[in-house]
Amino acid sequence: MTLSDLLAMFDEQDPDLPLVFRTADGDIGAGYHVTELRHLNCKGIDCGGRISSWDEARLQLLDGNGTNHMRVGKFSAIVKQSIAALPELAKADLLIEFGHNNNGLALMSIKKPMVHADALVAPLNNAQAFCKPARERQLAGAEPTICCGSVQTAKRQKSCCVADDQKTACCD
């Protein structure tokens, strides 16, 4: 989901609804604060030896201990003002940085917000690590494999963690 996607969903809602971010550990505290919106241009190499580039938008939230949750309209205004200053935020994949009671900072994805009990609730899920080559093979309909030492349902292939001429698959 991008910030543009999120704004489009928020534009369909009552701007006076409280916006509540919810994790598996509970709701963000009332009085939370948007501390930063950040655009990152990332470049990485995966365990299959492939180099890729992508853009990310990071929204950092500071847990609150106030009396009211931020309203949808106020949150949307903050995001729109940020996109006006940094247009590249709009189309980048969005990740949320948050930790309950401001202890630690987890990287989370956001799911489709839904109205629940007179508030707009935006579910947050912890981001998870995955093997990009195995995921791409699965999405392409290839025989499923799990790499990096786990059980595989397909024939085990040579490691990508060896000399260039032997890189054919995921790490053994």
C-alpha positions, 0 to 999 in steps of 0.5 A: 500500500502507498500513501496515495492508496491510504489517502484515497481510503481516508478521503471516503471516510468522515474526517471527524472520525478518530484514527486508531492504529491497531497492532496485535498488542493493542491500539496506539495510545490516544494523543499519538504523534506523527513524528516523521514521514521519510522517503527512502531509495533502497538498493539491495542484493538478495540471497540469489545474487540479484541486485534490485532497487525500490522506493519506500515511504516510512511513517513513524508514529510516537505512542501517546497517552492523551485523551483523544486519537487524531482525527482522520482529517488531521492525519490526512492533512499532515500526509498531504502537506508532506507529499506536497513537500516530498512528492516521491512519498506518494507512490512509494510502498508504505511501512510504519515504524511504531512501538507500544509505549515507545519501547523499541521500534517495529517495522509494520505494514498497514492493512485496509482501514475499516470503521469499527466502534465509531473510529477508523481502525487501521490494522498494522502487522509486523513486517516479516523476512522472506526469501525473495527468489523463493517468493518470486518463483512461487508467484510465477507458478514455479514448483514451490521451494523454501530456501536457506536450510529449510525443507524443500519440496523441489530438488535442492539446487546449488548455493548462491553463496558460492563462486559466481559460476555456481550461483543458480538458486537460493542459499543452501 
